[in-house]
């Protein structure tokens, strides 16, 4: 018997694919055919994992550290993360409040499974990272997408929470720094949003996956103002361990037994080799490597932001974190997806259409990831400038 999509679950069919993956597949085809493609579409830095982490991983393998760990994760890694919160934020986060997860996605899986029943919803900013709403759909819940623009720096506010909160709303998911916009919430903004949500009796979950990758300002953790918040984090971005698939979740201590039970059933434990490797992340010499890379990202942003504006892209809010620029391309006419296709096919520059990040003004926005070096970014800008000429002719 051949499988039919009619036999697949409604929830799986409701999950939208990343539109950028079709562009990435085409970009790879062009690359295989010998074309030089500049990749500004995928949120993965061009830096490989830092050498001390690789060495720690190799040592762990040589020592035979290949068995399951506890569902909560290695005690010494949870202690290292606790120390990191103390050093970076001045916070005392007990190691027993920390769950090690398979990537930041594992932390989101645990949190949604714990906090959201079928038929309930979380508030989320639109635009925002698409997997967040898809995780909710998988557990038969939903995201209430709240349209946000540059006037609120693409972030939820107490006023928006009051306006969009419904009877079945049980919480909100924020991101600071946010993907795709790179905007932050200040300590005060986090505090007033937390207060607004708790007054509604809801849960606050904050994606802090891009902490460490901020420019000219340090990101405040929601735990500085709300000890009951749930925090998602990852070793993928600042720590550069994308392929190792490792993250963590900070939760109220009362929630840990339930989260541990879920982890035992959902994935048993995170990768043991990755956990041993991640212990090297917190060594001073490794942190120094991350800080050098942060400076490189800042230089890339400081080049690409004015360069895109000079070409006619509207970027109303300056990115303070992550490695993205969310740009309004309505000045050039047409829709964002076709716009992205044009530049991939004619100039071999790949970037992401706004459709991947929600619905609000998605057809007039694109995201650029400054995950290539300055030389490649300069090439990309030159190619985009050239491609705009042919695009305008198509629109005339």
C-alpha positions in Angstrom: 0.0 0.0 0.0 1.3 3.4 -0.9 1.2 6.2 1.6 -1.3 9.0 1.0 -1.1 12.4 2.5 -4.8 11.9 3.5 -3.5 9.3 6.0 -1.1 11.7 7.6 -2.0 13.7 10.7 -3.7 17.0 10.4 -1.1 18.5 12.7 1.8 17.5 10.5 0.1 18.9 7.4 -0.6 22.2 9.2 3.2 22.7 9.8 4.5 25.0 7.1 8.0 24.3 5.6 10.7 26.9 5.7 10.2 28.8 2.5 13.9 29.5 2.6 14.7 25.8 2.3 13.4 25.8 -1.3 15.8 28.7 -2.0 18.6 26.9 -0.2 18.0 23.8 -2.3 18.2 25.9 -5.5 21.3 27.7 -4.1 23.0 24.4 -3.6 22.0 23.3 -7.2 23.6 26.5 -8.5 26.7 25.9 -6.4 27.0 22.4 -7.6 26.8 23.7 -11.2 29.9 25.8 -10.5 28.3 29.2 -9.5 29.6 31.2 -6.6 26.7 31.6 -4.3 26.9 34.0 -1.3 24.7 32.6 1.5 23.0 35.2 3.6 19.9 33.1 4.2 20.7 30.6 6.9 21.2 31.6 10.6 24.4 29.7 11.0 27.7 31.5 11.5 30.6 30.8 9.2 32.9 30.1 12.1 33.6 26.5 12.9 33.3 25.3 16.5 36.2 26.7 18.6 39.2 24.5 18.9 39.0 24.0 22.8 35.5 22.6 22.4 36.5 20.2 19.7 39.5 19.0 21.8 37.2 18.5 24.8 34.8 16.5 22.6 37.6 14.3 21.3 38.9 13.8 24.8 35.5 12.7 25.9 35.2 10.2 23.1 38.7 8.8 23.9 37.7 8.4 27.5 34.6 6.5 26.6 32.1 9.1 27.7 29.5 7.8 25.2 26.7 6.6 27.5 23.4 8.2 28.4 23.6 11.0 31.0 20.9 11.8 33.5 17.8 13.4 31.8 18.7 16.7 33.5 22.2 16.6 32.0 25.7 16.4 33.3 25.8 17.8 36.9 29.2 19.5 36.1 27.7 21.2 33.0 24.7 22.4 34.9 27.1 23.8 37.5 29.1 25.5 34.8 26.0 27.2 33.4 25.0 28.3 37.0 28.5 29.9 37.4 28.1 31.5 34.0 24.8 33.2 35.1 26.6 34.4 38.3 29.6 35.8 36.4 27.7 37.4 33.4 24.4 38.5 35.0 25.2 38.5 38.8 22.4 36.0 39.2 22.3 33.0 41.6 20.6 30.3 39.6 20.8 26.9 41.3 22.1 24.1 39.1 19.0 22.0 39.9 16.9 24.6 38.0 18.8 23.9 34.8 17.9 21.2 32.3 20.3 20.3 29.5 18.4 19.7 26.2 19.0 18.6 22.6 19.4 22.1 21.2 17.2 25.1 22.1 14.4 23.2 20.3 14.6 20.6 23.0 14.1 23.3 25.6 11.1 24.6 23.7 9.6 21.1 23.4 9.8 20.6 27.2 8.3 24.0 27.9 5.4 23.8 25.5 4.7 20.2 26.7 4.7 21.3 30.3 2.7 24.6 30.1 0.2 24.3 27.3 -2.8 22.1 26.9 -4.6 21.4 23.7 -6.8 24.3 22.6 -4.8 26.8 24.6 -2.5 29.5 23.1 0.6 31.6 23.6 1.0 35.2 22.4 4.0 35.6 20.1 5.4 38.5 18.1 4.8 38.6 14.3 7.4 38.6 12.8 9.1 35.9 14.8 10.9 32.5 14.6 8.5 30.1 12.9 9.4 26.9 14.8 8.0 28.4 18.0 4.4 28.4 16.7 4.9 25.1 15.0 5.8 23.4 18.3 2.5 24.6 19.7 0.6 23.1 16.8 2.3 19.8 17.4 0.7 19.6 20.8 -2.7 20.7 19.5 -2.3 24.3 20.9 -1.7 27.4 18.9 0.1 30.7 18.7 -1.7 34.0 18.7 0.5 36.1 16.4 0.6 39.7 17.4 1.5 42.1 14.6 4.4 44.2 15.6 6.4 46.9 13.7 9.2 49.3 14.2 7.1 51.5 16.4 7.5 48.9 19.2 10.8 47.6 17.9 9.1 44.4 16.8 8.5 43.3 20.4 5.4 42.7 22.6 4.4 45.4 25.0 2.1 45.4 28.0 -0.5 47.2 25.9 -0.4 44.6 23.2 -0.6 41.8 25.7 -3.8 43.4 27.2 -5.2 43.8 23.7 -4.6 40.3 22.4 -5.0 38.2 25.5 -8.0 35.9 25.2 -9.8 33.5 27.4 -7.7 30.6 26.2 -4.4 32.4 26.4 -2.0 30.9 29.0 1.2 32.8 28.4 3.6 34.5 26.0 6.8 33.7 24.3 9.3 36.6 23.8 12.7 36.6 22.2 15.5 39.0 23.1 17.5 39.3 20.9 14.8 38.4 18.4 15.0 36.5 15.1 14.6 38.0 12.5 14.9 41.6 13.7 17.8 41.5 16.2 16.0 43.8 18.7 16.3 43.6 22.5 14.0 44.1 25.4 15.6 46.2 28.2 15.5 45.2 31.8 12.7 47.6 32.4 10.7 46.4 29.4 11.1 42.8 30.5 9.9 43.7 34.0 6.7 45.5 32.8 5.9 42.7 30.3 6.4 40.1 33.0 4.1 42.0 35.3 1.4 42.3 32.6 1.5 38.5 31.9 1.5 37.5 35.6 -1.4 39.8 36.3 -3.3 37.7 33.7 -2.2 34.5 35.5 0.0 33.5 32.6 3.4 32.0 32.1 6.3 34.0 30.6 8.8 32.2 28.4 11.8 34.0 27.0 14.1 32.9 24.1 17.6 34.1 25.1 19.3 32.0 22.4 21.2 35.0 21.0 22.5 36.3 24.3 26.2 37.1 24.0 25.7 38.2 20.4 24.9 41.9 21.1 26.6 45.0 19.9 27.1 48.1 22.0 24.8 46.9 24.7 24.5 43.8 26.9 21.3 41.9 26.9 19.4 41.7 30.2 18.1 38.3 31.2 14.5 38.0 32.2 15.7 36.2 35.3 17.0 39.5 36.6 13.4 40.7 37.0 11.3 37.5 37.1 12.5 34.5 38.9 9.5 32.5 37.7 10.1 32.9 34.0 11.2 30.0 31.8 14.4 30.7 29.8 15.4 28.9 26.6 19.0 29.0 25.6 21.4 27.2 23.3 25.1 26.4 22.7 24.5 27.1 18.9 24.9 30.8 18.5 27.3 32.6 20.9 29.1 29.3 21.7 29.2 28.2 18.0 28.1 24.6 18.5 25.3 24.4 15.9 25.8 20.8 14.8 26.3 19.5 18.3 22.7 20.1 19.1 22.9 21.2 22.7 20.8 23.8 24.7 19.4 24.4 28.1 16.3 25.4 29.9 16.1 27.4 33.2 12.8 26.8 35.0 11.3 27.4 38.4 12.5 24.7 40.8 9.0 23.3 41.4 8.7 22.6 37.6 11.9 20.5 37.4 10.5 17.1 38.4 7.8 17.3 35.7 10.3 18.5 33.1 12.7 15.7 34.0 9.8 13.2 33.6 9.1 14.7 30.1 12.7 14.6 29.1 13.1 10.9 30.1 10.2 10.1 27.8 10.8 12.4 24.9 14.6 12.0 24.4 16.2 10.3 27.4 19.1 12.7 27.5 21.0 15.2 25.4 24.1 14.0 23.6 26.7 13.0 26.1 29.7 13.8 23.9 28.3 17.3 23.2 27.8 17.9 26.9 31.4 17.0 27.8 32.6 19.2 24.9 30.5 22.1 26.1 32.3 22.1 29.4 35.1 23.8 27.5 32.8 26.7 26.6 33.2 28.4 29.9 37.0 28.4 30.1 38.5 32.0 29.9 40.5 31.2 26.7 37.3 29.9 25.0 35.3 32.9 26.1 38.0 35.1 24.6 37.4 33.4 21.2 33.7 34.0 21.4 34.3 37.7 22.2 36.6 38.0 19.2 33.8 36.6 17.1 31.3 38.9 18.6 33.4 41.8 17.5 33.6 40.4 14.0 29.8 40.2 13.9 29.6 43.8 15.1 31.9 44.9 12.2 29.8 43.0 9.7 26.6 44.6 11.0 28.2 48.1 10.9 29.1 47.5 7.3 25.9 45.8 6.0 23.3 48.1 7.7 24.3 51.4 6.0 25.1 49.6 2.8 21.6 48.1 2.5 20.0 51.4 3.5 22.1 53.2 0.8 20.7 50.7 -1.8 17.1 51.7 -0.8 16.1 49.0 1.8 14.2 50.4 4.7 15.6 49.3 8.0 13.8 51.4 10.6 15.2 49.7 13.7 18.9 49.0 14.1 19.7 45.5 15.0 21.3 45.3 18.5 21.8 41.5 18.6 21.8 38.2 16.8 23.2 38.4 13.3 20.3 39.5 11.2 18.9 42.6 9.5 15.1 42.7 8.7 14.6 44.9 5.7 11.6 46.4 4.0 12.0 46.0 0.3 8.6 47.6 -0.7 10.5 50.5 -2.3 11.4 48.1 -5.2 7.9 46.7 -5.8 6.9 43.1 -6.1 6.7 40.4 -3.4 9.5 39.3 -1.1 9.7 35.7 -2.2 9.9 36.5 -5.9 12.4 39.2 -5.0 14.6 36.6 -3.3 14.3 34.2 -6.2 15.4 37.0 -8.6 18.6 37.7 -6.7 19.4 34.0 -6.3 19.0 33.3 -10.0 20.6 36.4 -11.5 23.2 37.4 -8.9 23.7 34.2 -6.9 23.0 35.9 -3.6 20.7 34.1 -1.2 18.6 35.7 1.5 15.3 34.9 3.2 11.8 36.1 2.4 9.6 37.5 5.3 7.1 34.7 4.7 9.2 32.4 7.0 8.6 34.7 10.0 4.9 35.2 10.1 2.1 37.1 8.3 2.4 40.8 9.2 3.8 42.7 6.2 5.7 39.5 5.3 5.4 40.1 1.6 7.5 43.3 1.8 10.3 42.1 4.1 13.4 40.1 3.7 16.1 38.9 6.2 19.8 39.2 5.6 22.1 37.1 7.9 25.5 38.6 8.2 27.2 35.3 8.7 29.8 35.8 6.0 33.1 37.7 6.3 33.4 41.4 5.3 34.8 40.6 1.9 31.9 38.3 1.0 29.4 40.9 2.3 31.0 43.5 0.1 30.6 41.2 -2.9 27.0 40.6 -1.9 26.2 44.3 -1.7 27.8 44.9 -5.2 25.8 42.0 -6.7 22.5 43.2 -5.1 23.2 46.7 -6.4 23.6 45.2 -9.9 20.5 43.0 -9.5 18.3 45.9 -8.5 18.7 47.3 -12.0 17.2 44.3 -13.7 14.6 43.9 -10.9 13.4 47.5 -11.5 13.2 46.8 -15.3 11.0 43.7 -14.5 8.7 45.9 -12.4 8.4 48.7 -14.9 
